[in-house]
Amino acid sequence: MVGGQDLPKYRMYIDGDWAEPSSGEYFESFNPYTGKPWSLVARGGKADAERAVEAAYAAFTSGAWPRLTASQRGALLRKLGDLIARDAQRLAEIEVRDNGKLIAEMGAQLRYLPNWYYYFGGLADKIEGSVIPIDKPATFNFTRHEPVGVVVAISAWNSPLLLASWKMAPALAAGCTVIVKPSEYTSASMLELCKLVEEAGFPKGVVNVVTGFGPEVGEPLVQHPKVAKVAFTGSEMGGQRVYETAAKGLKRVTLELGGKSPNIVFDDANLDDAVKGAISGIFAATGQTCIAGSRLLLQESVHNQFMDKLVAFAETARMGNPLDPETQVGPVTTRPQYDKILRYIDIAKGEGAQCVLGGGPAKRKECGDGWFVEPTIFTGVTNDMRIAREEVFGPVLSVIRFRDDDEAVRIANDSPYGLAAGIWTQSIKRALKVSEKLQAGSVWVNTYRAVSYMSPFGGYKRSGLGRENGQDAIYEYLQTKSVWISTADEVPNPFVMR
């Protein structure tokens, strides 16, 4: 970062150096709370993507990185984790300026983030091949797991460092080199992290960051023939473009896309706890999370009682400056997203859904000139309405009634998405049976929105491909080699397959 034009100016990070964009152009990054620009970010292009890939490829194939043992790679990752822990508050404040999420949440998230680097740093030297008791005589066969190569990691704007680390930590532990393309809306924190990558001692070219817009820099990165793997978090439409482009080069792909997750409340649930779970599922992070419990399924016998409690609780939500630790609902991160949320609210009203809370822009004085939407709840929603089928990505909740367990599962699964689901019940039998039937990559029982570096995360159906986190994640960045060694005294008939 260098000063300039009264705003901080962020350059790209390529091959261990801070790089000006080949175009010489920068674009503004906006603070969602003020609605005004707070920094300038390099506008990368195809030439910058090419530089980054060549640097990452050179670092992968030669130099210090491939000569490191797995244990040495792990030590570097753990060092990076220590540095993130040291600077967690500073990084959190930068993310709040960039994406408008609460300092209470981002502070907790950044303090938790080092665990990804500790976990995968510890896992780096524990990836073992197998000796196979092969059925061929006089033959020794074993397997080994090797890094796939250069990885392009494309992350979203709602949790920039967390989502980038879900990709970086296992990729680096596997021995790959990485190019991060952060969202054009939230690039600053990733560039700040590069300072810590340098301080930790990673060789040049192992981690690179190219900033800019998808068509100008993201697409050339995905197309490049020296890129072996693409890991993407973002919209369904963006994921489709990445998948189609990567397929032309037969590249490996991990996609973490959208969701329309059901949060199911049964009549035997602790309703006070379930109300908190519903609030957490949709109004935490201003609903800007792929796992948002945006469809609240309520059993008919408790519907009215639950709604009274839910609306009363939601009405107490404190909106305002996301840097204030007391704020509970912050602004929407981008102006286009703000406009999209308001359009969906109008669509829901037009479909006949009943708005029982919110339903428009927040005009409270504590919201200033920021992009705030009132926490909004619709009842009388049916699962065929657009508000129940399409991802809004904002603080808008659709409430749907159900009669029994079978109908709850049917409604929950009647969606093109399958990222997450919640169940609220005091019956362990019901919890086990319903969780087995739900088509979702994560199912929470009597909690919601919990993630860990130790547990795999990913979607069913149109919510994505592959898994992040847990031991599953590192294998997304490895390929298996089978090695055959003959111990025979002589080579048998060369015209017959052994």
Steps between C-alpha positions, in 0.01 A plus 500: 500500500623852421338836564344700220212728402391533864402132505711195582614334177539122479728345241498133399737242648681295235816290535576642843480865388239776508399548138333785315223388262612484140218741411610749764136523609347480848137480607320615814399268783199625696423496872141365519428694821578839348429415137828675411835376366768429757782348292631447149573151365710399199295409193673192369469359151610210283869599510494507880329160511771364270775639726343343806456157341857496371626596846291232670602237243868582538468483879326162475747341259830645622657703774459464875136390530515151340820427695327552835389193687135470596599572861671823391191607307295432809731716712452792260123464519507496878721811500246674278229398743692662785535824305128507418423450869728793583331730246144365523340823623668713235398262223144485635468879495618509138240241403225698674593811301495295181187286545300662782466189713499536877826545685361262762474228235808582295713533813391155616548362149854636468596373845376155395665514157853393611360156575478426126873556465579304817277208396622467143855580609475198728340289229764579237738219601230246580377428149609143446485271201437126516689181432256286305513118533475479124379184325797491259795273583846648552357855511515775760225765470452815704321834473601855580303825508649794311391865464295580192696817419393863464168580669279801430290588805207733433332621817178689578441836664307391807791342693811577293783360711305208641388373160843558344662309787264206449681463167852628575570298813434151355650592162826617659507204736473272196798673337313702237562864419211744508362804319217668689250709308295676772166663432534843345283627786728372778865472398679697772520238776646237267774740396568581864533125564777487239716708734470217751577240231825687439574527871438128549772424244312339211714486184419746223223398264338252737218742587386766251203737499355651182218750547238622258183392325395152393502535121827696503711294739297207637425347162861516374613334823251214462585458131876488542645161395746496792220519757410152625218572743238768567329543837206742489257644751226725368172515316345217305537695176866574571560135587346389173734727303802373692393138450443543127830682449700254710342204319656612173841445656392188693593670826399384843231715660355556846186713509327635810189676374164621625228362717138536603539315824204374704498562875238256632324551834299204631231531765711327766786751467610741769337798332713767666816328379349448154414871476865582563596243237265658247641846574857369468413325176373806315580831672855428615743625235202695360395178329805521274616145540460199275372291791231750602191326635283705270210252500354459849279190508259509797276215612140623492430431867765748616491744207315789665675471836838483331431797274405719797830418666701537179364841401536634855864388509583625149352843578769553764790464251739795523608640164781744437876536473651152452815613684289550814514174702136552604365501144312182404396564138733683265472627143483302179849470355443633147260741335398245231419247773301761694291572190452127435369438853246781468383357166443160661298662779276655235476164321390329823230760560383457143481122547262545791737433789410694816769734634483494880830678566716745308447493128722780373807720544602586856449873559621508859735787579764257631519352148623825351554489124586129491335217310269368773193278459259446787488141632204365304266207566237363262229256606247320285783389272463189287799311370421579137541875549819661368574633848520136615695364205758763407793618709444855626825526700361753742299538824178362355328198657229286338276311746335181373256279694514120507283228659729205578853366458445367149368832374786688667756282320313529171492880517859520618628285213281670238777740405774510237745565785638280776764683699365491855198432720396541861284281725348608832366211707550332837461153349827330412305249290346778292833680473673191361221399262441847358871585467548181300224597257601862446694569180758737643875500554471631858214427739486672838282372784403752770762743372567687178785652301782305664814424296842362590835439338455137610169422328442474123280765341332503160175463314264257338333571165554854366674610818835379377763235445769365730568571865688759700630461857585183685725225367284476188623843390867421454422217257333757272854631439677164463517238227582135554788326328532122486859369483574145376837333561576160357717265705488223237828338391412553134246692293212272398334488157499869386194441278274408792361756744617423848 
